[in-house]
């Protein structure tokens, strides 16, 4: 596991020997990155005379990223007082121990003027991830109606790997009617690469900017 601190790699003999056995070893990066997920190791392992096993400790580096399982290989070569058997290489898999990131709006409500045109809403993650996160953006009509009072935003938002946030562009439709303030809601749903956090909804109030109509008396 990623939080194990070290991976103990065992090297064994088929039978004890009256001689000291030595063998070279080397790690090689695969999906795991040396220096970020584990510490590169290379050297010579010595198995004392009469013993049949030896171990090589490989340092594992813990991080806070939610990521797939990663691995590297460990290979032995050039033995002294012994011959190579099979296998000479083993795959070491580092299992991730981190929770997936939470995704949410940065605010739960806001008010915008009817003549604002377009405005941005930020969606943020609780931590970075090694893979892209996608989340659906669902508009929910209230007294404000889609394509009448506001434009439906993009259906899906992607936060690229390594980033912490992205923005949704929301359009407000201005009219000339004097009317009460109207509202609608945007909801996050269908997360891939993370889980929903809070707030997962934002209530948007559209503040009317139109003057009431004038009233006059006409004599005919």
Secondary structure as GFF3:
##gff-version 3
##sequence-region A 1 220
A	DSSP	three_ten_helix	2	4	.	.	.	ID=ss1
A	DSSP	beta_strand	6	12	.	.	.	ID=ss2
A	DSSP	beta_strand	21	29	.	.	.	ID=ss3
A	DSSP	beta_strand	42	47	.	.	.	ID=ss4
A	DSSP	beta_strand	53	59	.	.	.	ID=ss5
A	DSSP	beta_strand	70	80	.	.	.	ID=ss6
A	DSSP	beta_strand	89	94	.	.	.	ID=ss7
A	DSSP	beta_strand	102	105	.	.	.	ID=ss8
A	DSSP	beta_strand	109	113	.	.	.	ID=ss9
A	DSSP	beta_strand	118	125	.	.	.	ID=ss10
A	DSSP	beta_strand	133	141	.	.	.	ID=ss11
A	DSSP	beta_strand	150	151	.	.	.	ID=ss12
A	DSSP	beta_strand	156	159	.	.	.	ID=ss13
A	DSSP	beta_strand	165	172	.	.	.	ID=ss14
A	DSSP	beta_strand	182	192	.	.	.	ID=ss15
A	DSSP	beta_strand	195	196	.	.	.	ID=ss16
A	DSSP	beta_strand	201	207	.	.	.	ID=ss17
###
